[in-house]
Amino acid sequence: MALGTRPGHPRPSPQLRELKETVRTLLALDDDTAVMIRRLTCTEPGCPPVETVVAVLPMDSTARRWTLHQPTDQITKADLRAALLNTQPR
């Protein structure tokens, strides 16, 4: 087992790492700010079947969150740019 890994916890995919780096670049985040990207399944009526939540968790200010109504593996840099720079976080 590699140093710093835990059994049962797979490493993030290269595509997911790239999305996180894109979020960091677009928002000019420092290394102390956590970026989380999660794919969620919704079973409520009228809800898209799969959505992706992007959360930015700075050490010294308020967390921000955006929801993209598409699966993580379909999100492009342009999608992130549009969501993060053109909409208000929740």
Secondary structure in CASP SS format (residue, H / E / C, confidence):
PFRMAT SS
TARGET T0000
AUTHOR 0000-0000-0000
METHOD secondary structure of the structure
MODEL  1
M C 1.00
A C 1.00
L C 1.00
G C 1.00
T C 1.00
R C 1.00
P C 1.00
G C 1.00
H C 1.00
P C 1.00
R C 1.00
P C 1.00
S C 1.00
P H 1.00
Q H 1.00
L H 1.00
R H 1.00
E H 1.00
L H 1.00
K H 1.00
E H 1.00
T H 1.00
V H 1.00
R H 1.00
T H 1.00
L H 1.00
L H 1.00
A C 1.00
L C 1.00
D C 1.00
D C 1.00
D C 1.00
T C 1.00
A E 1.00
V E 1.00
M E 1.00
I E 1.00
R E 1.00
R E 1.00
L E 1.00
T E 1.00
C C 1.00
T C 1.00
E C 1.00
P C 1.00
G C 1.00
C C 1.00
P C 1.00
P C 1.00
V E 1.00
E E 1.00
T E 1.00
V E 1.00
V E 1.00
A E 1.00
V E 1.00
L E 1.00
P C 1.00
M C 1.00
D C 1.00
S C 1.00
T C 1.00
A C 1.00
R E 1.00
R E 1.00
W E 1.00
T E 1.00
L E 1.00
H C 1.00
Q C 1.00
P C 1.00
T H 1.00
D H 1.00
Q H 1.00
I C 1.00
T C 1.00
K H 1.00
A H 1.00
D H 1.00
L H 1.00
R H 1.00
A H 1.00
A H 1.00
L H 1.00
L H 1.00
N H 1.00
T C 1.00
Q C 1.00
P C 1.00
R C 1.00
END
